[in-house]
Structures are given as structure tokens and as C-alpha cells.
């Protein structure tokens, strides 16, 4: 099934090819014509060439509209996906904050929970950029936010020890990478 933009592009490209054929046929007939007929034929060819230029511009505009429509479809799907993925970092950041508020965790965990919460909120509610590169960076940030959240959750659940330290380091790296993709997206 084609979209209206694709139909418009296909019709414009068909008109371009028809005008090109007519122009070539007119140019091929030109040497066989007498001088008076040649002048009239050249006037017709100039008109066809102008029509061809206009139609080529219409085809370019239609092709660009198809590209933009596809990008918009992709953006919409990715925005939905990143919204679902952002639930995890936001939830972990909020739960960590609540645990700190009630005294179950030390305030040091705030250094990990706040960036995670901020990144999750930016992923969920920030506008997705108009270029494919920006869309890809947002998707990567969303996919990195989930492991950062999982590592943070596991670090909160594991008792003190080497495993907690490793998980905190992994969570910090994943959170920093998530933030880096979000910063790159804005640029």
C-alpha cells in the first residue's frame, strides 16, 4: 500500500520521464526540418524543457516529502519505544530517592539516582530530534538507561561487598553513557 506522498512522487517521476522522451524525440527530429519549421520546433522544445525543469523540481519535492513521511513514521515508533524504556530509569530513580528520604539508603546514592532519574525523564519527555542521527542517539540512550537501572537496582539489593562495588561502577558507566548520548543528541 502506498501513501499519498509516494503516489505524488511516482506521478511526478512518470511525468518527468514522459517529458524527457518527448524532448529527445523533438531533438532527434530537428536536423530533418527546414529553417522555418526548425524555429517553431525549437520554441516547442524550449517550452518542453521549461516544463521538464518544473516537473523535475516537483519530483524532488515529492521525494523529499516521502523521506520526511518515513522519518516521521520512524520517529513516532521510536518515541513510543523510548517512552516505554524510560519507565525503568525513572522508576529506579524515584524508588531510590524514596528510600533515601526514609533513611534506608545513604545520601551517597543520590549521586547515582539523580542522573539516572534525570536521564529517564529526558528520554521520556524530551522531544525527539528531526534527523535520523538524533533519533538513533535517543534510542541508544533509552537502551542504555535500562542496564544502568538494572545495575543500580542490583547494587541496592546486594549486600556490601565486591559485587556491590562492581555493580555501582557498571551503573555509573551506563548512566554516564546514557547522559552522553542525550548530550550528543542535543548538539
Buried (B, 14 or more C-beta within 10 A) or exposed (E): EEEEBBEBBBBBBEBBEEBBEBBEEBBEEEEEBEEEEBEEBBEEBEEBBEBBEEBBEBBEEBBEBBEEBBBEEBBEEBBEBBEEBBBBBBBBBBBBBEBBEEEEBEEEBBEBBBBBBBBBBBBBEBEBBEEBEBBBBBBBBBBBBBBBBBBBBBBBEBEEEEEBEBBBEBBBBBBEBBBBBBEBBEE
